[in-house]
Amino acid sequence: HSYTVLIDEYEHMDQVIEQLENRKIAVSSVEQFIPDSVQLLSAVFTGAGNFLTFAILVLAVVNLFLSVSGALADRKGEVGLLKAIGYKDRQVFFCFYLEHVKIALRAFVLGALLSGAAVLCINWINGSGPFQNRIYVIRWEDFWLLCLLSFAIAVLVPLLCQLFMLPRLVKIQPRQAMGQL
């Protein structure tokens, strides 16, 4: 039998070879070389990927904030109507917050499923390919960390936006707001 052992980091290679030899498993060849061009290209992609990930997160937060604030500003009449029928400020806040969270969570679930499928495909293609391509395998821990971050953004940005916008909107008198319906 022959086995292929993939070592997670170069620094662990000697330890793995030693453990294999201690178990009386002969190590016939060790592929230790990754061309400099592949390492350079990997560094460029990693840097560009980190920059684009950060830029996308910032743009998502700004876009979500502007979307929620615009939706709230356009709904002054609804705020006035809810206040006129007896809703308290807290109830108005939770009505709009739950509405925005429901929309954000739908987008989160769809995005997580699509990106999970993409990561699965990328890992399958690169994981079963040549040794040099294994450097492009995406760790699932990184994927779940980004999913957790996007979930936090989907829940917290509407909350922060409403905490910023609703105190001004609930001060509008119902009669004044009803004129904007």
N, C-alpha and C positions, 0 to 999 in steps of 0.2 A: 504494500500500500504506500501511496505517497500523499502527503498532506500539504496544504498551503496555509501558512499562518500569516495573518495580517496583524501587524503591530501598530498600536495607536499612535505612538510617538517614537521618534528616532532614538531618543535617550533610553528607551526601554528595551532596545534590541538585544543588548548584551545579556540582560537578565532573562529574556525569553529563551535565547539560545542556550544559556546555562541550565535553565529549568528543563528544556528538552533533552539536553545531554544527560542530566541527572536521571531522567526517566528512561534512559537507554534508547532514545530516539535519535537516529543519525540525521544530522543536518547536512544535506548534500550541496545546496547552493543558497546563497543569500543575495537577494536583489536589494541593494542598498542605495541605488543611484536614481535620483530624480534629476533630469537635466536642468541646468540653470535657467534655461528659457521657460520651462514649465513653472519653476518656482517664481520667476519674475512675473510671468503672466498671472499666476495665482495671487501674488501680492497685489497686482494692479486690479484684478477682479474683486479681491477682498476689500481693498480701499474704496473702489467705486461702488461696490455693493453696500458697504457701510454708509457711505455718503448718501446714496440714493435712498436707503432705508430711512435714514434720519430725515431727509428732505420730504419723503412721502409721509412720514409720521407728522411732521410739522404742518404740511399742507392739509393733511386730513383733519388735524385739530382745528386749524384756521377755517377750513371749509365747513366743518360741522358746527363750529361756533357761529359763523355767519349765517348758516342755514337756520339754526335754531333761533337766533336773534331776529332774523328777517321774518320767520314764521310767527314769532310772538308779536312783533311790531304790527304785522298785518291783521292781527286778531284782537285788536283793542275792543271792537264791538262785542266779541264773544266774552271777553273778560268782564265788560260792563253788564252783559246779560246774566252771566253767572253771579255777579255781585248783586244784581237786582233781584234775583230769585232766592237770595239768601246764602250763597256760598261764602264761606270765610276765606281769608287770604291763603291759608294753608291748604284748603281744599282746591282752590284754583291752581295753586302751585303743583299739587300732586296730579291733578287732571292733565295738565300740560306736560309735566315731567314723565308720567307713565306713557303718554302718547309718543313722546320723542324717544324714550327708551325702547319701546316696542319696535319702532322703525329701525333704530340703531342696532338692536339685537338681531333683527332679521338680516340686516346687511352683514353683521358680524358672522352669523352662522353660514350664510352663503359664501362670504369671503374665506372663512376657515375651511369649508369643504373644498372649494376650488383650489386654494393654495395647498391644502393637504394632498389633493390628487396630483398637483404639480410636483410637490416634493417627493411623493411616492414614485412618480415616473422618472424624475431626475436621479433619484437614488438607485432605482432599478437599472437605468441605462449606465450610469457611471460606476455603480458597485459591481456590475458583472462585466465591465469592460477591462481594458488594460490597466496595469498597475498605476500608471501615471494619472489616469482619470479618477482614481479613487480619492484624489485630493479635492474633488468637486462634490463629493457626497455631503449632503446637508444633514447635520446632526438633528435628531428629533427633539433633543432638549432645546436647541435654538428655536426650532419651529414652535414648540409649546410656549416658550418664553415670549415670543413675538405674538402668539395668539392671546396670551394673558395680558400683554401690554395693549393690544388692540381692544380687548374686552374692557379694560379699565378706561380707555379713551372713549369707547362707545357709551359707557355708563356715566363717567364723571364730567365730560365736556358739556352735555346737556344740563347737568345739575349746576355746574358753575355758570353757565350762560343764563339759566333761569334765576339763579340767585342774584345775578347782576341786573337782569332785565325786569323781572316781575315786580320788584318793589315799586318801580316807577309806574308800571302799568296798573297795579291795583289801586293806586292813588286817584286814578281817573274816576270821576263820578259816573254812576250808571247812566244818567240822562245824557251826559256828554258823549259817552262811549256808544250809546244807542243810536246817536246821530251818524255814526260812522259805519253802521251796518248796511 
